[in-house]
Amino acid sequence: MDIAFNSYRHVNIEYTNAEIRAILKFSFVKGKSAREALREINGVLGDGTLSLRTAEEWFRRFRAGENNTMDKPAGGRPVTTNTDQIMEYIE
């Protein structure tokens, strides 16, 4: 049985990237193509919510065995400045 997502279209909820990826993963497990998942997600959440390139990339990752849909920790140098102190100097 397919869920009729169109019936939820009136709900105005914001979704995180990880939540969109979880929806993609669900579609992948159901045997849908990346393009089908894209149409369904954009049809419900609005055009531009997801790009075909992103959908295809995540389907490739799922096929390769990646299961985690959460954002990875940001890389790079950690913030070491004290913004409050800088604001005091400016004022």
N, CA, C and O of each residue as an XYZ file, in Angstrom:
364
protein
N       0.842     -1.181      0.000
C       0.000      0.000      0.000
C       0.887      1.245      0.000
O       1.767      1.387      0.849
N       0.653      2.130     -0.943
C       1.398      3.389     -1.003
C       0.688      4.443     -0.178
O      -0.542      4.498     -0.147
N       1.459      5.271      0.484
C       0.897      6.376      1.260
C       0.644      7.534      0.301
O       1.506      7.861     -0.515
N      -0.501      8.140      0.390
C      -0.831      9.283     -0.464
C      -0.286     10.543      0.194
O      -0.983     11.201      0.967
N       0.957     10.873     -0.114
C       1.599     12.034      0.503
C       0.888     13.330      0.160
O       0.931     14.283      0.938
N       0.237     13.383     -0.989
C      -0.412     14.625     -1.409
C      -1.454     15.101     -0.401
O      -1.761     16.292     -0.347
N      -1.993     14.197      0.387
C      -2.993     14.599      1.368
C      -2.381     15.416      2.505
O      -3.117     16.040      3.270
N      -1.068     15.427      2.633
C      -0.382     16.177      3.688
C       0.208     17.483      3.179
O       0.947     18.154      3.900
N      -0.103     17.838      1.979
C       0.495     19.002      1.344
C       0.214     20.310      2.094
O       1.042     21.220      2.059
N      -0.902     20.418      2.753
C      -1.281     21.655      3.445
C      -0.457     21.912      4.706
O      -0.471     23.024      5.233
N       0.245     20.920      5.185
C       1.043     21.068      6.399
C       2.332     21.813      6.056
O       3.052     21.419      5.138
N       2.622     22.877      6.785
C       3.811     23.682      6.537
C       4.843     23.382      7.618
O       4.866     24.024      8.668
N       5.692     22.398      7.345
C       6.701     21.965      8.302
C       8.063     22.057      7.631
O       8.201     21.719      6.455
N       9.056     22.507      8.363
C      10.414     22.525      7.827
C      11.091     21.204      8.149
O      10.888     20.634      9.221
N      11.899     20.724      7.211
C      12.615     19.471      7.377
C      14.113     19.727      7.317
O      14.581     20.535      6.515
N      14.856     19.038      8.163
C      16.316     19.132      8.128
C      16.837     18.269      6.981
O      16.114     17.431      6.441
N      18.092     18.485      6.620
C      18.714     17.656      5.587
C      18.682     16.186      5.983
O      18.428     15.322      5.142
N      18.936     15.896      7.250
C      18.935     14.508      7.718
C      17.552     13.885      7.566
O      17.441     12.701      7.249
N      16.504     14.662      7.788
C      15.145     14.137      7.627
C      14.830     13.861      6.160
O      14.197     12.856      5.838
N      15.267     14.745      5.278
C      15.076     14.520      3.837
C      15.829     13.261      3.416
O      15.323     12.466      2.625
N      17.033     13.083      3.943
C      17.821     11.884      3.625
C      17.133     10.627      4.135
O      17.189      9.584      3.484
N      16.487     10.712      5.290
C      15.757      9.557      5.819
C      14.592      9.200      4.896
O      14.302      8.021      4.692
N      13.933     10.201      4.344
C      12.861      9.952      3.381
C      13.443      9.304      2.130
O      12.853      8.375      1.579
N      14.600      9.793      1.679
C      15.282      9.186      0.532
C      15.621      7.728      0.824
O      15.435      6.861     -0.030
N      16.114      7.461      2.020
C      16.479      6.095      2.396
C      15.248      5.197      2.378
O      15.318      4.061      1.911
N      14.137      5.690      2.876
C      12.889      4.937      2.872
C      12.476      4.614      1.436
O      12.072      3.489      1.139
N      12.577      5.594      0.558
C      12.241      5.379     -0.857
C      13.184      4.360     -1.486
O      12.757      3.521     -2.280
N      14.462      4.432     -1.133
C      15.464      3.497     -1.635
C      15.109      2.068     -1.222
O      15.151      1.148     -2.039
N      14.762      1.893      0.049
C      14.418      0.573      0.570
C      13.157      0.042     -0.108
O      13.025     -1.163     -0.318
N      12.232      0.937     -0.451
C      11.007      0.535     -1.137
C      11.253      0.143     -2.590
O      10.361     -0.378     -3.260
N      12.474      0.399     -3.076
C      12.800      0.029     -4.450
C      12.532      1.112     -5.475
O      12.559      0.853     -6.678
N      12.275      2.321     -5.008
C      12.058      3.438     -5.931
C      13.390      3.914     -6.490
O      14.447      3.656     -5.915
N      13.324      4.607     -7.611
C      14.525      5.214     -8.180
C      14.736      6.577     -7.535
O      13.837      7.117     -6.890
N      15.923      7.121     -7.715
C      16.214      8.458     -7.190
C      15.270      9.478     -7.812
O      14.806     10.393     -7.132
N      14.988      9.325     -9.093
C      14.093     10.258     -9.786
C      12.665     10.169     -9.229
O      12.000     11.191     -9.059
N      12.200      8.959     -8.948
C      10.862      8.797     -8.366
C      10.795      9.432     -6.979
O       9.822     10.106     -6.640
N      11.838      9.210     -6.182
C      11.887      9.801     -4.843
C      11.892     11.321     -4.930
O      11.211     11.999     -4.160
N      12.662     11.847     -5.866
C      12.720     13.298     -6.082
C      11.338     13.859     -6.399
O      10.910     14.843     -5.797
N      10.646     13.236     -7.338
C       9.305     13.711     -7.715
C       8.353     13.692     -6.529
O       7.581     14.628     -6.321
N       8.417     12.620     -5.758
C       7.511     12.500     -4.620
C       7.821     13.536     -3.544
O       6.914     14.193     -3.033
N       9.096     13.682     -3.203
C       9.495     14.635     -2.163
C       9.186     16.066     -2.597
O       8.587     16.825     -1.836
N       9.584     16.438     -3.803
C       9.312     17.799     -4.278
C       7.824     18.029     -4.490
O       7.343     19.153     -4.343
N       7.096     16.984     -4.832
C       5.651     17.114     -4.996
C       4.948     17.418     -3.694
O       3.935     18.118     -3.673
N       5.483     16.895     -2.610
C       4.872     17.105     -1.304
C       5.426     18.348     -0.610
O       4.668     19.162     -0.082
N       6.746     18.486     -0.616
C       7.386     19.548      0.157
C       7.685     20.806     -0.653
O       8.089     21.824     -0.090
N       7.492     20.746     -1.962
C       7.697     21.926     -2.799
C       8.883     21.765     -3.729
O       9.907     21.183     -3.373
N       8.714     22.300     -4.935
C       9.796     22.252     -5.917
C      11.040     22.912     -5.337
O      10.964     23.948     -4.677
N      12.168     22.299     -5.594
C      13.425     22.848     -5.110
C      13.841     22.335     -3.747
O      14.925     22.668     -3.268
N      12.997     21.526     -3.107
C      13.375     20.959     -1.817
C      14.591     20.065     -1.974
O      15.476     20.041     -1.119
N      14.622     19.326     -3.082
C      15.676     18.356     -3.326
C      16.069     18.423     -4.787
O      15.210     18.570     -5.656
N      17.362     18.316     -5.067
C      17.826     18.278     -6.459
C      18.028     16.830     -6.884
O      18.246     15.954     -6.048
N      17.955     16.587     -8.182
C      18.186     15.248     -8.703
C      19.603     14.794     -8.370
O      19.821     13.635     -8.015
N      20.547     15.688     -8.481
C      21.945     15.345     -8.183
C      22.106     14.849     -6.747
O      22.805     13.865     -6.505
N      21.466     15.522     -5.801
C      21.543     15.114     -4.398
C      20.861     13.769     -4.188
O      21.390     12.904     -3.491
N      19.696     13.592     -4.786
C      18.981     12.314     -4.657
C      19.823     11.172     -5.214
O      19.934     10.117     -4.590
N      20.410     11.379     -6.373
C      21.245     10.338     -6.986
C      22.476     10.031     -6.138
O      22.872      8.873     -6.005
N      23.077     11.072     -5.568
C      24.258     10.884     -4.718
C      23.914     10.035     -3.495
O      24.671      9.132     -3.140
N      22.783     10.314     -2.847
C      22.407      9.548     -1.666
C      22.007      8.120     -2.029
O      22.287      7.195     -1.267
N      21.372      7.926     -3.154
C      21.054      6.563     -3.588
C      22.347      5.787     -3.847
O      22.431      4.598     -3.536
N      23.353      6.456     -4.416
C      24.649      5.815     -4.636
C      25.258      5.402     -3.296
O      25.789      4.300     -3.167
N      25.181      6.283     -2.302
C      25.721      5.974     -0.975
C      24.981      4.802     -0.332
O      25.598      3.927      0.276
N      23.648      4.793     -0.471
C      22.871      3.694      0.105
C      23.234      2.371     -0.568
O      23.356      1.346      0.103
N      23.405      2.391     -1.882
C      23.812      1.173     -2.607
C      25.184      0.692     -2.143
O      25.451     -0.510     -2.123
N      26.047      1.629     -1.772
C      27.401      1.300     -1.307
C      27.412      0.839      0.151
O      28.460      0.451      0.668
N      26.266      0.877      0.809
C      26.177      0.385      2.175
C      26.124      1.444      3.253
O      26.065      1.109      4.436
N      26.144      2.709      2.882
C      26.057      3.763      3.904
C      24.635      3.810      4.446
O      23.674      3.844      3.676
N      24.501      3.813      5.753
C      23.185      3.823      6.382
C      22.885      5.096      7.151
O      21.722      5.407      7.408
N      23.911      5.829      7.516
C      23.741      7.022      8.338
C      23.236      8.181      7.492
O      23.842      8.524      6.477
N      22.137      8.778      7.904
C      21.594      9.937      7.188
C      21.843     11.243      7.939
O      21.416     12.308      7.493
N      22.529     11.164      9.069
C      22.789     12.362      9.869
C      23.952     13.155      9.272
O      24.804     12.602      8.576
N      23.970     14.454      9.556
C      25.073     15.300      9.117
C      26.342     14.881      9.846
O      26.315     14.543     11.030
N      27.439     14.911      9.128
C      28.730     14.624      9.746
C      29.195     15.878     10.483
O      28.840     16.993     10.101
N      29.986     15.696     11.535
C      30.496     16.871     12.250
C      31.282     17.777     11.299
O      31.982     17.305     10.404
N      31.153     19.064     11.511
C      31.864     20.024     10.668
C      33.358     19.884     10.887
O      33.819     19.703     12.014
N      34.096     19.968      9.816
C      35.545     19.884      9.912
C      36.150     21.268     10.052
O      35.442     22.267     10.176
N      37.429     21.305     10.030
C      38.111     22.590     10.101
C      38.473     22.982     11.511
O      38.263     22.242     12.472
N      39.017     24.156     11.595
C      39.485     24.681     12.868
C      38.297     25.123     13.714
O      37.398     25.794     13.209
N      38.279     24.756     14.992
C      37.180     25.194     15.861
C      37.263     26.691     16.130
O      38.341     27.285     16.094
N      36.122     27.283     16.398
C      36.064     28.712     16.702
C      36.705     28.948     18.058
O      36.355     28.300     19.044
N      37.651     29.886     18.098
C      38.348     30.164     19.349
C      38.191     31.623     19.780
O      38.690     32.018     20.834
N      37.504     32.416     18.972
C      37.346     33.829     19.326
C      36.146     34.012     20.239
O      35.194     33.232     20.203
N      36.204     35.023     21.031
C      35.126     35.364     21.937
C      34.343     36.521     21.304
O      34.772     37.674     21.361
N      33.218     36.210     20.715
C      32.420     37.206     19.999
C      31.964     38.326     20.924
O      31.970     39.491     20.528
N      31.570     37.995     22.145
C      31.121     39.026     23.091
C      32.240     40.024     23.376
O      32.000     41.230     23.447
N      33.440     39.526     23.536
C      34.582     40.400     23.811
C      34.870     41.301     22.612
O      35.172     42.481     22.788
N      34.781     40.771     21.424
C      34.989     41.582     20.229
C      33.938     42.667     20.124
O      34.258     43.803     19.773
N      32.686     42.340     20.423
C      31.605     43.328     20.374
C      31.847     44.460     21.388
O      31.520     45.615     21.115
N      32.413     44.134     22.543
C      32.723     45.172     23.535
C      33.780     46.137     23.009
O      33.697     47.344     23.236
N      34.778     45.593     22.302
C      35.825     46.454     21.732
C      35.244     47.375     20.663
O      35.654     48.531     20.555
N      34.314     46.885     19.889
C      33.713     47.674     18.819
C      32.885     48.824     19.381
O      32.918     49.941     18.866
N      32.147     48.533     20.439
C      31.292     49.566     21.051
C      32.146     50.551     21.762
O      31.633     51.504     22.348
